[in-house]
Amino acid sequence: METTHEELIAKPIESEATRPLPLRAPMRLVQTAVFLGIAADWLFYDRPLGISLLLFVGLVLAGLWWNGRREAITLAKQNLWLLLPLLFFASMAALRTNSTLTTLNVLAVLCLLAYLAFFYAAGRVANLNLFGYALLPLRVFGHSLALAAPVIRPSVQQMRRGENGRARLLPLFRGLLLALPILLVFTLLLSSADLIFADYVEELFSLDIFDRLGEWIWRGILILFMSITFAGGLALALTRRVEDEEQSRLERGLATLPSHFSVGFIETSTILVLVNMLFAAFVGIQFTYLFGGAANVTEAGYTFADYARRGFFELLTVAILTMLLVLGLNWLSRRESKRQIRLFNGLGSVLIGLVLVMLVSAWRRMALYEAAFGYTELRLIVYVCMAWLAITLVWFFLTLWVRPDRFAIGALVAIMGFVATLNLINPDAFIARQNLARYEQTGDLDASYLASLSNDAVPELVRGLGLTVGDAEEQLLPICARSWLSDEYDCYATPHEILREELTSRYEQFTGDDSWRRWPSFNVARWQAWGALSFLDIS
């Protein structure tokens, strides 16, 4: 009688490295993993990132669905929402070229694939805590390596048994290996006997096979490693069940920490009251001086510019540390009555409110700094970070009173929202557009910084080339390092000259390297940059 899939799942669990996995078709899973390993090498090795990331994510999802269909397993409905951010961040690699943004998108895709693998068939991703979200990608990687052997071993055994005619594969492979030296000897002799045949052989080996042998061996090792990892990852996605432990040993150990080390309620209240008093004094100064106008600052002996154009990074750090402080006290403090719980929540809420005012102060300081010096990538990231940190603090306030266990999923969504917002803003194009608008108003432009932006900004830089025509000599900017003999710069150029030289260099890069034209590397920003440069007279 054939064993059903449900009966296989009910069998007792052995050690993870040796237990037979409840899979009906391990061979199909290994074939999928090998295909994904080869596809990853072909799509990403020595190629600019583009639509290849979205295509690879699609292949992984298709592989999961194809194997899950054979195993009668589908993606758990409560975790379907993971597909939306996963596909969004993967598609952004085909729209943006900013290196920071690309790194964030790739990290987001890897983390979401890990969440999807762990919660594909069972469980709820929203039930994790903060430590769980941070550790889960590493756990999935470890599980993938551990589960690779149990899923590959039965596949090898199945091949050895010769099911479905596979017994012919190994003799065929051995025959190919034995034929290689024979073919090599005859090829060398025949090449010496006939010059035309030798030309054909030389053309065949003009791919620098032997020169690139080391690279091919390295790529083979990468494909093997990725195939093993994918095999274990697919096995994890299709075999993990509700009864399996969702928390790691580290998470379980941390969960028991408050029972061994805790902070009394009086100590906790003292900390919160004193921090609230300090923050209240600081906020009072903000209302008096920063929000009250330049006259009050001048009376204190400072200029408004010197007072306001600093402190935003420090205030942002204070906001993050405050949230961690309340989270830590909420975790470690002992509260033995409802009154103590309400008092703790009240003090924490006041602290959150004061921090929100500090974030408004930091935002205003950053706005004044930006108005004086223009946008940079870091300043824009700080803007977006402050906005999403404020949203996270509001969510923290709500969950503190209602569902403290739901703060973690809100924090995860806020992190994804932060990265998504940067993608939608398109930082480099935004920065170039804003700084050029400021140039039209003030005549001040850091053209060297604009020239360092990615291809996302090229259409705006082309527009800036027209705006800066006729720059006066007093607008000369340093374009190289200071002289080692003095504090003077060795060379100068106008903003127009800087932009023109940079765009000429970009055009030469596009024409000299056509790897970006290959369809796996398709990227909208690169093609828009090429389109803008191809219509530009740079001769």
LONUDREN-352390 format. One record per atom (N, C-alpha, C): y, z, x. Coordinates in pm, whole numbers, plus 50000, padded with zeros to 5 digits. Atoms other than C-alpha are relative to their C-alpha. Layout:
REM residues N
YZX
...
END
This chain:
REM residues 539
498795000050085
500005000050000
501255000050088
498805001449917
503404990150140
500945011849978
499084988650009
505775018550219
501384995249957
498685003950050
509035016450027
501085005350093
498854995949917
512455019950189
500385014549972
499654986450035
513095052249998
499045010050062
500994991249939
509835067450129
500235001250150
499704999649858
510775058050483
501155009550030
498834991449981
514115075950445
499615014649989
500384986250027
512375107450319
499145006150110
500854994849894
510185110650630
500775009450090
499324990549912
510985139350868
500624993150120
499235006149892
513505131551140
499535005350134
500374996149865
512355131551500
501254999850088
498855000749910
514565132051809
500624986249992
499265012350025
517245105551792
499574988650092
500345010549904
516065086852102
498614994149977
501385004750013
512395083751993
499574997649857
500475001150138
512245084951615
499984985349956
500005013650056
511245052751438
501044999149889
498915001250097
514265041151243
499494993949870
500435005550129
513855034050870
500604986349973
499495013650013
514514996850907
498854990649966
501025009750038
512574969050740
499944988350097
499935011949915
513734941550975
500795003050127
499274997149876
514694955251319
500274987550084
499805012349925
514234920451470
501284992949956
498795006450051
516964906451246
501245007350051
498864992349953
519294934651349
500274997250148
499825002949858
518684928251721
500554985950019
499475013649992
519284891051672
501494999749967
498584999250036
522584899151501
500815006050113
499284993449890
523594922351787
500184990650118
499895009649889
522834895752051
501034989349966
499025010150042
524814870051854
501425005550011
498674993949991
527784894151830
500425001850145
499674998549859
527594900952205
500444986850062
499635013349948
527664863752288
501334995549940
498755003950067
530434857852031
501195007550060
498914992249940
532554886052180
500384994450137
499725005949868
532214870952528
500744986849985
499385013150016
533104836152406
501415001049942
498704999050065
536044847452194
501065006950086
499014991549935
537674872552430
500064998750151
499994999749853
536664867352792
500974989650056
499025008449932
539604853352991
500744990849902
499255007750099
541344841452674
501135008649943
498964992450069
544664851852520
499505004149861
500434995150131
544104872952210
500754992749890
499385006950113
544774855551882
499185002249874
500794999050122
542874847851565
498575004250030
501354996149958
539744856051765
499645014149954
500304986350041
540064892951676
499625000549852
500315000450142
540114885951302
498644993349977
501295006850014
537204861751340
498865009250041
501064991149956
535174887351533
499755011249899
500174989850103
535814914351274
499254994249880
500735006550108
534664889651010
498534998350031
501405001449960
531464883251207
499285013549994
500624986750007
530784920751236
499735003849855
500204996750142
531284925550861
498904991449940
501075008750050
529074895350789
498645004650050
501254994949946
526404909351020
499535012649928
500354988050076
526524942850842
499484996449861
500425003950135
526274926250503
498644993250003
501275007549992
523414903150610
498825009350024
501064990549974
521334931350753
499885010449888
500054990550110
522314955450477
499334994449876
500675006350114
521134930550217
498495000750014
501444999049977
517674930150376
499515014349985
500394985950009
517664968250390
500385006249866
499574995150132
519014971350032
501075010950013
498914990549976
522124989550160
501334992649992
498665005850011
525734982050068
501055010250042
498914991149961
529064996350175
500325009649885
499704989850100
529735029049993
501374997349936
498775003650072
532385023149725
501175008750040
498894991049968
534405053849825
500634997050135
499465003649868
534915038750171
500444985450009
499605014150001
535775003150067
501434998050049
498595001449964
539465009850133
500194997850150
499885002149855
538765009150509
500134985250034
499955014349971
538434971350487
501444994850001
498625005050009
542114966650396
500765002050131
499314998749870
543674982250711
499274993150113
500765006749894
540844968250925
500374985350010
499665014250000
541564932350822
501484997850030
498565001349972
545324938250837
500285000550149
499724998549857
545384950651197
499344988850080
500655011149930
542894923751304
500824987249986
499215012250022
545074896551152
501325000450076
498734998949928
548194909951326
499904994750143
500185005649866
546704898951659
500274985150002
499705014250010
547214863351535
501464997549964
498605001550039
550854870051444
500975005450104
499114993549905
552304891651724
499464998550143
500405000649858
552294889552107
500535011950080
499494988149931
554104922052193
498825008050054
501154993549936
551794939952440
499735013949943
500204986750058
552384974852300
499384999049862
500515001850135
551764962951946
498564994950001
501365005149989
548664943552050
499035011050038
500854988849961
547244974452220
499745009349881
500164991450118
547874995551907
499104993549897
500835007050099
546294968951685
498535000150041
501395000149953
543164966551900
499395014049988
500504986350014
542815004651911
499745003449853
500194997450144
543265006251533
498734993149949
501215007350043
540554979651483
498755007050050
501184993349945
538114997851713
499725013149927
500184987350072
538705031351541
499504997649858
500415002850138
538365016451193
498574994649994
501405004549994
535144998551293
499065011950020
500824987949981
533825032251413
499885007849870
500064993150129
534755048751082
499094992549903
500805008050091
533155020050894
498515001050033
501404998949961
529925022051095
499435013549959
500504986650029
529615059551043
499875002449850
499994997350144
530415059050671
499634987749919
500325012450073
529015024850578
499125002749879
500984998250107
526105036950368
500155013249926
499974986750062
526915073250293
501205007950051
498904991349960
529525100450312
501354995049953
498635003450041
533255099750255
500935002450118
499144998949883
535705092750535
501155009749975
498884991050031
538375113250354
499655014650020
500414986149985
536345145050409
500125005250143
499884995549862
536895146150786
501275008350021
498794992949960
539345169950951
500674992750116
499275006749892
541825161751226
499144998050123
500885001549885
539315168451502
498964989249974
501015009950034
536785147051318
500514985850017
499435013449986
539085116751303
500194996350148
499765002849859
539915120051673
498704997950077
501255000449925
536325125051790
499034989449950
501025008750058
534485101351557
499774987050078
500275012149921
535025069051761
499125002650121
500844996749884
533515086252067
498595003449954
501334996750053
530645099751856
499244987449963
500655012450041
529895065351715
499534992250124
500405006849877
529855050552066
498765006650060
501174993049948
527425077452182
498764997749915
501135002650090
525205073051874
499494985750018
500405014049986
525205035451927
499114998150123
500825001049880
523875038952280
498655007049980
501244992650020
521295064752168
499044992949906
500855006550100
520025044051874
499574986150041
500355013649959
519775011452067
498514998850033
501425000749961
516335019352216
499065000449880
500914999950114
514675029051884
500014987349916
499985012350080
515804996451724
499544987950082
500435011249915
515094973552024
498505000750026
501414998449966
511654988052102
499074993349899
500905006850095
509934977051774
500194984949997
499775014449996
511564942851808
499224993650114
500775005149886
510024938152153
498515000349969
501414999150036
506674950152022
499624989149901
500275010650098
506934925751733
499884986450068
500095012649926
507564897151977
498674999150076
501255000149926
504544907352184
498794997449909
501105002450093
502314907151876
499944985549956
499995014350030
503334870951828
500164996949854
499825002750141
504344873751467
500894987749983
499255012150034
505594840951319
500134990650119
499995009549890
504704821651636
500835004050119
499154996149889
506864842251872
499225001950130
500794998549878
503964845552115
500224988550096
499765011649914
504924811252247
501295001250081
498704999149934
508374822352357
499875004950144
500144994649865
507324843152658
499354990150096
500525010349909
505044816152807
501004988850027
498995010349981
507824790952752
501055004650100
499004994549909
510284813452931
499465000450142
500614999849868
507874818353220
499894985950059
500075013949954
507374780653239
501334995050050
498675004149956
511114775253265
500335006050136
499734993749870
511404800153551
499204993350112
500835006549898
508514783653739
500484985850029
499565013849981
509994748853685
501304998950077
498685000849936
513424757553827
499924996550149
500035003849858
512554757254201
499414986150023
500585013349987
510414726054154
501064989349972
498945009550035
513264707653981
501084999550107
498974999549897
515694719154250
499604991850123
500485007549883
513574704654534
500034985149973
500025014350032
513044671154360
501404994449983
498625004650019
516724668854266
500674997650135
499425001749867
517804673554628
499444987650071
500605011749936
515334647154753
500484987149936
499575012150069
516284621654487
501484997250023
498575001949971
519994627454554
500184993950138
499925005849866
519414619354920
499534985550000
500565013650003
517514587754823
500924990049932
499175009450077
520124572754587
501405005749986
498614995250002
523904575554619
500555001249858
499494999450138
524634567854252
499415012149927
500614988250061
522124593854138
500655012750054
499344988449940
523764617854382
501375002549938
498704998450066
527164610854219
499845006949865
500224993750130
525754619853879
499675014850016
500344986049976
524264651954017
501245007950040
498784993149957
527554660754186
500955002349882
499154998450118
529424654653862
499455010949908
500614989750085
526924676353677
500315013950052
499764986949942
527494704953919
501465002050042
498584998549968
531264699953940
500645011749928
499484988350071
531644730453715
500055012350090
499974988849904
531504752054029
499025010949961
501014990650047
528274767853914
499775011050102
500324990049900
527564784854243
501205008650035
498804992249973
531174795254301
500235010549892
499774990950112
531234811753959
498755007949964
501244993150031
527744826353980
500245015049981
499694985850013
529134861454032
500655003249867
499344997950129
531374858053730
499004999049885
500995001650107
528474845753517
499055011849993
500854988150000
526314874853624
500735011649934
499194989450060
529144898653532
500114998149848
499925002650144
529564881853193
498665002649933
501314997150055
525814884053140
499785014949982
500114985450011
525944921453208
500825005149881
499164996050113
528824925052961
499354996449867
500675004150124
526944905352694
498845009349970
501144991050020
523854927052748
500475013649952
499494986950040
525884959252723
500544999749857
499455000950135
527744947552412
498894998249897
501115002150093
524494936052249
499285013249973
500644986950017
522914970152311
500855009149912
499104991650079
525984987652171
500044995649855
499975005050137
526124965251865
498695003049927
501294996950064
522404970351800
499975014549953
499964986050040
522865007951800
501015002749891
498994998150103
526045005751594
499544995149863
500535005050127
524414984151327
498915009249947
501054990750044
521415007651321
500605012849943
499334988150052
523745037451275
500564997649861
499405003050130
525565020550988
498974999149889
500995002750104
522345012050805
498975011249983
501014989450010
520325043850866
500595013849978
499434986650022
522785072950843
500055003049851
500104996250141
522345091950517
500885012149971
499134989150042
524225118250319
499575013250063
500494987349948
521975146150447
500235001550150
499724999049856
522825137750810
501305007750022
498844991749969
525345161050971
501214991250032
498795007949977
528895146650955
500835005850114
499204993749896
530395171751198
499225000750131
500614998649869
529735172151570
499865014750035
500164986249956
528715203551758
501355006250036
498684995049963
532255206651892
500795003949876
499294996850124
533705205251539
499445012549935
500614988150060
531195231051414
500365012450080
499604988849917
532025253151710
501445004249974
498594997050028
535755250551643
500165006449862
499914994450136
535165258351275
499665014949998
500374985849995
533625291851372
500965008350086
499094992949911
536465300651612
500795011049928
499254989450067
538565319751350
499195012749974
500814988050022
535615343251291
499885008450127
500074992849873
535655352851662
501395003550054
498644997649952
539375350251734
500974996249888
499055002750108
542035353251465
501275007850026
498694993649988
545665363351432
500285007449871
499724992050118
546635391151196
501184994749920
498955005250087
548945384750904
501385004650045
498704995049954
551735406851042
500484992150122
499635008049883
551675388451373
500424985949960
499685013650046
551655354851196
501364999749933
498724999650071
554555364550970
501165002050097
498944997749901
556565377251268
500354987150072
499765012749932
556125344051449
500804990549912
499345009550091
557155323651146
501435004349968
498654995350032
560165345551062
500944997650116
499135001849883
561535344551417
500294985250026
499775014449980
561045306951450
500934994749892
499105004250108
562715302151111
501445004150029
498654995449967
565705322751225
500614991350109
499495008749893
566035302151544
500364986249946
499755013350054
565755269351355
501195000049904
498874999150093
568225281151089
501325000250075
498774999749919
570805288651359
500314986150054
499805013549947
570285254251512
500474990549890
499615008750111
570535236951173
501445002949956
498624996850034
573755255951099
500994993450094
499135006849903
575265241951418
500054985049971
500015014350031
574195206851315
500964996949886
499105002350113
576045209750984
501465001950041
498624997249960
579115223451158
500564989150091
499485008949897
579375199251448
499534985549984
500485013850007
577105168651419
500344993649867
499715005550133
577475163751042
501435002849957
498664996150042
580915179851026
501124991350051
498975009049951
582775153651227
500375002650144
499674999449858
584195147151571
501025010950032
498944990249973
587105171751532
499405013350042
500614987249966
584845202251540
499394999850140
500605001349867
583045189451851
501095000350107
498895000449903
586345182452029
500575013950023
499504986449986
587525217951961
499085008550088
500964992549918
584345230652131
500034995750146
499865004249861
585295211852450
499134988450041
500845011549970
582975181652423
500554987749929
499725012250075
583475145552332
498844997749903
501045002150101
581565134752022
498894991050055
501015008949943
579815107052221
499035007750089
500864992249912
578525131452485
499125009649921
500754990150078
577425156352218
498884993549920
500935005950097
575665132451981
498954991150065
500925009949942
574035107552218
498945006350090
501084993749926
571345131052341
499245009349906
500754990150075
568645153652210
498984994549902
500915005150104
566695129651985
498545001550042
501394998449957
563545130552198
499575014649994
500324985850007
563695168352221
499755004449857
500174996250141
564115171851844
498724994249942
501255005850045
561235148151783
498815008250050
501064991649944
559075169352013
499915013349925
499994987550076
560155200951828
499324998149864
500605002550132
559125185251495
498484999350010
501465001349983
555655176351623
499385013550034
500534987149962
555135210351787
500035009949884
499924991050115
556265228351472
498864997549903
501115003150088
553715209951261
498685005150057
501204994849935
551005218751514
499955015349994
499934985550009
552195255051511
499555005049864
500384995650135
551895258551134
498534997049973
501425003250016
548535240651138
499135010250072
500794990349924
547245264051409
500005013749936
499944986950066
548475295451233
499244999949868
500745001150125
547055283050903
498495000750025
501425000149965
543705279151078
499535013750050
500454987849932
543625311751276
500445012949932
499474987450055
545585336651066
499105005549889
500774993250105
543875362250842
500925003149883
499264997250124
545165363450484
499015005749900
501004992750078
543395388950269
500365001449854
499624999250142
545235385349938
500824987749963
499205011350048
546975359549724
501465001650039
498604997649961
550295375949804
500244995650144
499865004149862
549745370550176
499944984850014
500095014649997
548745334450113
501324993849956
498725005450049
551915328049910
501125002350100
498954997249902
554095344850172
499884990750120
500205009349888
552545324150453
500454986049962
499615013450043
552985292050253
501514998949985
498555000250015
556585301550175
500704998950133
499385000649866
557485307950540
499744986450064
500305013349945
555715275950642
500834989249934
499205010050071
557585256350374
501445000150047
498634999049948
560955269550493
500094993450137
500015005949867
560035259450846
499944984849993
500085014650017
559095224450731
501334994449955
498695004550046
562405221350547
501024999550112
499074999849887
564375231250857
499694988750099
500385010849908
562405206451070
500434986549943
499545012650061
563215178650822
501494998050024
498575001049968
566915186350871
500184996050147
499925003849859
566345184251248
499684985350021
500325014249988
564755150151202
501184991449956
498785007150040
567875138851015
501015000250113
499104999049884
569915151651311
499564990650111
500505008949896
567665132851554
500254985449963
499765013850046
567985101151343
501464996150021
498575003049983
571785103551346
500364998650147
499745001049857
571855109551720
499504986750055
500545012749955
569605079451778
500854988349951
499155010750054
571805057951552
501284998650082
498805000549918
574895067251754
499704994350139
500405005149869
573065060252080
499744985049993
500305014350017
571815026751951
501294991949981
498745007250021
575315017051836
500764998150131
499275000949873
576625023752187
499304991050101
500735007049894
573855007552391
499034989349950
500885010250053
571814985452159
498575004949984
501404996650026
568154985252057
499144997350123
501105002849908
565164988152288
498715002849924
501294997750066
561474989252206
499745014949979
500244985650011
561285026552275
500855006049889
499124994450104
564275034252051
499534996049861
500505004250130
562825013751768
498725007649964
501224992350026
559455031151804
500355014249958
499584986550037
561235064751788
500515000249856
499535000950137
562995054051467
498825000349902
501145001150091
559705044451300
499175012850003
500754987649988
557975075451435
500665011349922
499314989550074
560655098251290
499824998349850
500175002550143
560365081750948
498615004349953
501364996550041
556585085650934
499695014650026
500184985749978
556745120651080
500605007849883
499424993550117
559075130350794
499074998949879
500965001750110
556585115950543
498805009350019
501144991249971
553775135250715
500355014549972
499574986250027
555785167550694
500075002749851
499974998250146
556365162450321
498575001349946
501414999150041
552625156350277
499415013650041
500454986949954
551965187650483
500475011049906
499464990250094
554225207650251
499205000249870
500745000850126
552365195149943
498575005450016
501384995649982
548885200950082
499915014850036
499994985849965
549845235450213
499865008649875
500044992350124
550245247149853
498824996149910
500995004950096
547625225949676
498624998250063
501295003349939
544835211349895
500154999150151
499855000749853
545055221150264
498984990950067
501045008249938
541825202150332
500324985149994
499645014150012
543525169250238
501124995950095
498935003849908
546175170450509
499524989550100
500505008849894
543955152450762
500014985549958
500035013950044
543455120950556
501414994649984
498615004450008
547195119650491
500584997150137
499555002449863
547865122550865
499444986950052
500605012749958
545425093850928
500734988149938
499285010850068
547165072150669
501404998450060
498675000749939
550545080950828
499944992850134
500155006949872
549305069551170
499824985049979
500175014250031
548095036851021
501294994049946
498725004950052
551385033550835
501024997850110
499105001549885
553305038551160
499744986850072
500345012449929
551425010151333
500274987949910
499775011250093
551604988051020
501494996949989
498555002250010
555374993150996
500534992550121
499585007149879
555864982251357
499594985349991
500455013850014
553804951151284
500904992249904
499195006950100
555844942550976
501434997950048
498645001449947
559154948451155
500084988750102
500025009449887
558114925751445
501045004350104
498994993249916
559844947251712
500834990950088
499245007949903
560794921151972
500994990649931
499085008750073
562284896751721
501125008249937
498994991350059
564094925551546
501015004550105
499114995349894
565504938951874
500944988850046
499175011349957
566724904651984
501044996649894
499075003550109
568284897751644
501135010449990
498994989550012
570094931551628
500945000150121
499144999749881
571354930151987
500904987850009
499135011750005
572644894751942
501115001749896
498974997250099
574464905651626
501045009650058
499074990849934
575994934151827
500844992650103
499255008049902
576984908952097
501134992249933
498965007550072
578874888451840
501175008949962
498944990850040
580844919551744
500725006150119
499414992649888
581404936152082
500094991950129
500035007649876
580704909452346
499155006350108
500844992949902
578264933452517
498544996349973
501395004250018
574714920952577
499225002650128
500914998049888
571894932552803
499004988549999
500835012150005
570484897752854
498715001750082
501214997949919
568044909353123
498915006949919
501014993450084
566344932352873
499454990349896
500485009950098
566194904952610
499034990250064
500885009349931
564594882252869
498615005850026
501304993749976
561794907752913
499165001149874
500734998950126
560764906352546
498914989349993
501165009050011
557574888752440
500384987149928
499775012850069
557204854452281
500385001849854
499544997450137
557844870851943
501504997949988
498545000550003
561534870252037
500564986450040
499495012749945
561764834452173
500904992549902
499065006950090
563264818551855
501385006349998
498704993349997
565994845151861
500694998050134
499395002449868
566534840152236
500584986050008
499465013650005
566984802952177
501335000049926
498734998950072
569644811651921
501045006950087
499064992949912
571194835852172
500524991150110
499545009349897
571384807652426
501234992449952
498825006850055
573804789752195
501185009549983
498924990450019
575804821452126
500725003450129
499434995649873
576364828852494
500594988750083
499405011249927
577634794452595
501475003350030
498614997549962
580894798152787
500305014350034
499754986249959
580424834052901
500985000450117
499014998649892
583324845153120
499385007050119
500534994049878
582804856853476
500005015249995
500004985450008
583694892553378
498765005349928
501244995950067
580424892753181
498804998750092
501105001049905
578374888653498
499155012649998
500944988950002
575264910653495
499124999650124
500914999949885
573084922153787
498624995249958
501325005450035
569774903253791
498975003050108
500984996349897
568104918154101
500325014150048
499884986249953
567754950754290
501295002150079
498834996749920
570604968854459
499734997250148
500135002349857
571254960554824
499635013150070
500394987949928
569604984855067
501115005050091
498894996049915
572874985355264
501095007349923
498934993950079
575064996754973
499515001649856
500324998550141
575145004854604
500314987549920
499665012250070
576224969454522
498754991649975
501095009250029
573914944154357
500154987350084
499985011949915
572954913454559
500314987349923
499815012450075
573134887854279
500355003049855
499514998250136
574724883453938
499814986949925
500065012050085
574484859353646
500585003649865
499494997950136
576034855053304
498815001349905
501084999350099
573944863052991
499414986349969
500505013550029
573704825552923
499074995250111
500845004449888
572314818753271
498665007550002
501244992050002
569794847253239
499054994949893
500855004750110
568534835252902
499464986050028
500435013849971
568404798953013
498874999950105
501034999549896
566394807353325
498695005349942
501214994450058
563954828553125
499314990249906
500595009750093
563434802352854
499414988150076
500575010849918
562914775653120
498665004450058
501254994849946
560264797753279
498915000649894
500994999550109
558564803052943
499474986049968
500415013850029
558524765452882
499014995150106
500905004249892
556914759453221
498645007049988
501274992950020
554294786053147
499184993649888
500705006450113
553434769652814
499394986650042
500505013149961
553094735352972
498995000750114
500904998949886
551264747653282
498655006149968
501254993450038
548584768053103
499764997349851
500255003750138
547054753952787
498925008649934
501024991550061
544604782652721
500445005149863
499504995150128
546854794152436
499834989849889
500175010550100
546254760652261
498605000049938
501364999950052
542524767052212
499975008249872
499924994150134
541804776251854
499635014849995
500244985550009
540254810951924
501225008350038
498804992949956
543584820452086
501214996749914
498885003750086
545674807151798
500835012249964
499074989150030
548744829051754
501294993949947
498825005850065
551634821551521
501235001550087
498804997749918
554254837051752
500054990450118
500005009449886
553164815552047
500384986049955
499675013450047
553324783751843
501454999049953
498585000150037
556724793251701
500874999650125
499245000349874
557954799952055
499944986050063
500145013449945
556574766452172
500844990049920
499205009050082
558214748951878
501485001350028
498584997949969
561584764951956
500364994550137
499715004649865
561334756552326
499884984850014
500215014449986
560084720752278
501194992049949
498805006950049
563264711752086
501245003750080
498884995449920
565434727952351
500114991550126
499785008049879
566954706852627
500135009550118
499984990749886
566024726852938
499984992550132
500035007949876
566144698553188
501235002750085
END
